[in-house]
């Protein structure tokens, strides 16, 4: 099997795009080629890197989830780094004055609630507004490009973890997603995608032959990315999603849970491609810091049959039914705004317990089919 050639590795083939142009680069530690060369270093060696733009976690990955940071000078290159993890979340006119083109090179993990894709969308909007070209160096969807799952986000629940009406697992590469955002949601910037070579939609990240660099501290492995698609919704509840452990998102739990009973209850649902093992863990940070939790670990036994969103929803409903007096949905961060669970789900029907699980699964089926039809227009591979 041929190794996948990334967009960043094809810059010389598209050199006319970059010749004589001052580059602003949006990237993070995942911006490397197949030989561990940093995209920052590649553009720096070309002599046209003028500005760096940092998403959540920073250019070097040295900021925690949700941690705000100001602009600073990158000590390796001496180039200014503008923070995009701010209230505006987008480059201003002043930030773009010294550049001609914006280049985006960040590894996505294929989930609607991953903030990097909206950093890209905001930057595309600024590129349109201030007449800058926008280039995406394409990368694989780490959880493969075949499987699509989820409900379509309702816009009253739009946020930085869900800005456009797409499903939780979109099955698109970052370049395909940029095309969809640009045309379907009327951004209209001057967009160029530098595509990969040898990538096929069935591939998991492990099939690409590329080095894995964790895209954020709580997605340490590609297995974490698969689990994240199911368990991210627990962020909006009093159930630990495993932050502060060595297996974030792969384990969930709380002090009031009976691990064996929960595992047996979930395994009795016969959900495809996943097995639930009882576990005990003590987070060193985040929810229940230094408190023993009991719960389950997700062992994804077959990635092809595993239905992540359906799995997560069944987990939440099961826990709520088993622990009615203890389970709770977290209050909104801002009074009068939607709950975090609503933002994660893209709707309030899970918080309000509007539907039974069979009805929810019908919503998943219908919305997935709608989005599958839409995404067909933007497939590059």
Residue pairs with C-beta under 8 A, 6 or more apart in sequence:
1 207
1 209
2 197
2 198
2 209
3 34
3 198
3 208
3 209
3 210
4 34
4 140
4 196
4 197
4 198
4 199
4 203
4 208
4 209
4 210
5 34
5 196
5 197
5 198
6 33
6 34
6 137
6 138
6 139
6 196
6 210
7 105
7 136
7 137
7 138
7 139
7 175
7 193
7 194
7 195
7 196
8 31
8 32
8 33
8 39
8 42
8 105
8 137
8 194
9 33
9 34
10 194
10 195
10 197
11 18
11 42
11 137
11 194
14 192
14 194
17 101
17 133
17 135
17 192
18 46
18 48
18 101
20 48
21 48
21 100
21 101
21 133
22 48
22 50
22 98
22 99
22 100
22 101
23 43
23 46
23 48
23 49
23 50
23 51
23 99
23 100
23 101
23 103
24 50
24 51
24 52
24 53
24 91
24 95
24 96
24 99
24 101
24 102
24 103
24 132
25 31
25 39
25 40
25 43
25 49
25 51
25 52
25 53
25 102
25 103
25 105
26 52
26 53
26 55
26 84
26 102
26 103
26 104
26 105
26 106
26 119
26 120
26 123
27 39
27 40
27 52
27 53
27 59
27 103
27 104
27 105
27 106
28 54
28 55
28 57
28 58
28 59
28 60
28 61
28 106
28 116
28 215
29 59
29 60
29 61
29 213
29 214
29 215
30 106
30 107
30 139
30 213
30 214
30 215
31 38
31 39
31 40
31 105
31 106
31 107
32 38
32 39
32 211
32 213
33 39
33 42
34 209
34 210
34 211
36 211
39 103
39 105
39 137
40 49
40 52
40 59
40 74
40 76
40 77
43 49
43 103
44 77
44 79
49 77
49 79
50 79
50 98
50 99
51 79
51 80
51 82
51 95
51 96
51 98
51 99
52 59
52 74
52 77
52 79
52 80
52 81
52 82
53 81
53 82
53 84
53 91
53 95
53 102
53 123
54 69
54 81
54 82
54 83
54 84
54 85
55 84
55 85
55 106
55 115
55 116
55 119
56 63
56 65
56 66
56 85
56 115
56 116
56 119
56 216
57 63
57 64
57 65
57 67
57 85
57 216
57 217
58 69
58 81
58 83
58 85
59 74
59 81
61 216
61 217
63 69
63 85
64 217
65 216
65 217
65 218
65 243
67 85
68 83
68 85
68 86
69 83
69 85
70 83
71 80
71 81
71 82
71 83
72 80
72 81
73 79
73 80
73 81
74 80
74 81
82 91
82 95
84 90
84 91
84 119
84 122
84 123
85 115
85 119
89 118
89 119
89 122
89 160
90 122
90 123
90 125
90 126
91 102
91 123
91 126
91 130
92 126
93 129
93 130
96 102
96 126
96 130
96 132
99 132
100 132
100 133
101 132
101 133
101 134
101 135
102 123
102 126
102 127
102 132
102 133
102 134
102 135
103 135
103 136
103 137
104 120
104 123
104 134
104 135
104 136
104 137
104 174
104 178
105 136
105 137
105 139
106 116
106 119
106 120
106 139
106 174
106 215
107 139
107 142
107 174
107 213
107 215
108 114
108 116
108 117
108 139
108 141
108 142
108 173
108 174
108 177
108 215
109 142
109 143
109 215
109 219
109 225
109 228
110 141
110 142
110 143
110 144
110 169
110 170
110 171
110 172
110 225
110 229
111 143
111 168
111 169
111 170
111 225
111 228
111 229
111 232
112 150
112 153
112 161
112 162
112 166
112 167
112 168
112 169
112 170
112 346
113 161
113 162
113 168
113 232
113 343
113 344
114 161
114 215
115 160
115 161
116 215
117 174
117 177
118 160
118 161
118 163
120 136
120 174
120 177
120 178
120 181
121 163
121 164
121 181
121 185
121 187
123 134
124 134
124 178
124 181
124 182
124 187
124 189
124 191
125 187
125 189
126 132
127 133
127 134
127 189
127 190
128 187
128 188
128 189
128 190
132 189
132 190
133 189
133 190
133 192
134 178
134 189
134 190
134 191
134 192
135 191
135 192
135 193
135 194
136 174
136 175
136 178
136 191
136 192
136 193
136 194
137 175
137 194
138 173
138 174
138 175
138 176
138 193
138 194
138 195
138 196
138 380
139 173
139 174
139 175
139 196
140 173
140 196
140 199
140 203
140 205
140 208
140 210
141 171
141 172
141 173
141 174
142 204
142 205
142 222
142 225
143 169
143 204
143 205
143 222
143 225
143 226
143 229
143 303
144 171
144 201
144 202
144 203
144 204
144 303
145 171
145 172
145 173
145 199
145 201
145 202
145 203
145 381
146 171
146 201
146 202
147 169
147 171
147 304
148 167
148 169
148 170
148 171
148 368
148 371
148 372
148 375
149 167
149 168
149 169
149 229
149 307
149 308
149 309
149 310
149 364
149 368
150 166
150 167
150 168
150 169
150 309
150 346
150 364
150 367
150 368
150 371
151 167
151 168
151 309
151 345
151 346
151 347
151 363
151 364
151 367
152 165
152 166
152 167
152 346
152 367
152 370
152 371
153 162
153 164
153 165
153 166
153 167
153 346
153 347
154 165
154 346
154 347
155 165
156 338
157 338
157 342
157 343
157 345
157 346
157 347
157 348
158 164
159 338
159 343
161 343
161 344
162 343
162 344
162 346
164 181
164 184
164 185
166 180
166 371
167 309
167 367
167 368
167 371
168 229
168 308
168 309
168 346
169 229
169 308
169 309
170 177
170 371
170 375
171 201
171 375
172 180
172 375
172 378
172 379
173 196
173 199
173 380
173 381
175 193
175 194
175 195
175 380
176 193
176 375
176 378
176 379
176 380
176 381
177 378
178 191
178 193
179 191
179 193
179 378
179 380
180 374
180 375
180 377
180 378
181 187
182 188
182 189
182 191
183 378
184 374
184 378
193 380
195 380
195 381
196 381
199 208
199 381
200 381
201 381
204 222
204 303
205 212
205 222
205 225
206 212
206 222
212 221
212 222
214 220
214 221
214 224
217 248
218 224
218 243
218 248
218 249
219 225
219 228
219 248
219 249
220 246
220 248
223 250
223 300
224 247
224 248
224 249
224 250
226 300
226 303
226 306
226 308
227 249
227 250
227 298
227 300
227 308
228 249
229 308
229 309
229 312
230 274
230 298
230 308
230 309
230 311
230 312
230 315
231 241
231 242
231 249
231 250
231 252
231 298
231 312
231 315
232 241
232 249
232 312
232 344
233 312
233 313
233 316
233 341
233 344
233 345
233 350
234 240
234 241
234 252
234 312
234 315
234 316
235 241
235 340
235 341
235 344
236 329
236 330
236 339
236 340
236 341
236 342
236 343
236 344
236 351
237 316
237 327
237 328
237 329
237 330
237 341
238 254
238 287
238 326
238 327
238 328
238 329
238 330
239 252
239 253
239 254
239 257
239 287
239 295
239 319
239 327
240 251
240 252
240 253
240 254
240 281
240 283
240 286
240 287
240 288
240 293
240 295
241 248
241 249
241 252
241 287
242 248
242 249
242 250
242 251
242 252
242 253
242 281
242 283
243 283
243 285
243 286
243 287
244 283
244 284
244 285
244 286
244 287
244 289
245 251
245 281
245 282
245 283
245 284
247 281
247 297
250 297
250 298
251 279
251 281
251 295
251 296
251 297
251 298
252 295
252 296
252 315
253 259
253 279
253 280
253 281
253 293
253 294
253 295
253 296
254 288
254 293
254 294
254 295
254 323
254 326
255 288
255 291
255 292
255 293
255 294
256 323
256 326
257 293
257 294
257 295
257 319
257 323
258 294
259 278
259 279
259 280
259 294
259 295
259 296
260 278
261 322
262 276
262 278
262 294
262 295
262 296
262 318
262 319
262 322
263 276
263 277
263 278
263 296
265 318
265 322
266 276
266 296
266 314
266 315
266 318
267 275
267 276
269 314
269 318
271 307
271 310
271 311
271 314
272 302
272 305
272 306
272 307
273 300
273 301
273 302
273 303
273 304
273 305
273 306
273 307
274 298
274 299
274 300
274 301
274 306
274 311
275 298
275 299
275 301
276 296
276 297
276 298
276 299
277 296
277 297
277 299
278 294
278 295
278 296
279 294
279 295
279 296
279 297
280 292
280 293
280 294
280 295
281 292
281 293
281 295
282 288
282 290
282 291
282 292
282 293
283 289
283 290
283 291
283 293
284 290
296 315
298 311
300 306
309 364
310 361
310 364
313 350
313 357
313 360
313 361
313 364
314 357
316 350
317 357
317 360
319 327
320 327
320 353
329 339
329 341
329 351
330 339
330 340
330 341
331 339
332 338
332 339
332 340
333 340
338 348
339 348
339 351
341 350
341 351
342 348
342 351
345 351
348 354
349 355
349 360
349 363
350 360
355 363
